[in-house]
Amino acid sequence: MILDGATAASDGDAGMPTYDYYCPENGREVAVFHAMSAQIATWGELCDLASIDVGQTARESPVQKQIGMGIVLMRGPVSCTGPSCCSNNSCGD
């Protein structure tokens, strides 16, 4: 199985969940950002969303959303509020 990287998030994608899809036709797994309401059903739709080439796989080939957590990636600095959140009390170093 090949895992392709997630698509690059634009500034408007902050907080958008990532999802993994598997294509049985080519054995590839692709991680993409999209809204929870989006429905991705084919390899062509997935490739368009991920900005990758479809290659020799038919655009109509079905894809399967993998069971996962739908991780939300947040942008911006992470703030530390005290020694309990930093190793070796190194906040601000």
Secondary structure, 3 states (H helix, E strand, C coil): CEEECCCCCCHHHCCCEEEEEEECCCCEEEEEECCCCCCCCEHHHHHHHHCCCCCCCCCCCECEECCCCCCECCCCCCCCCCHHHCHHHCCCC
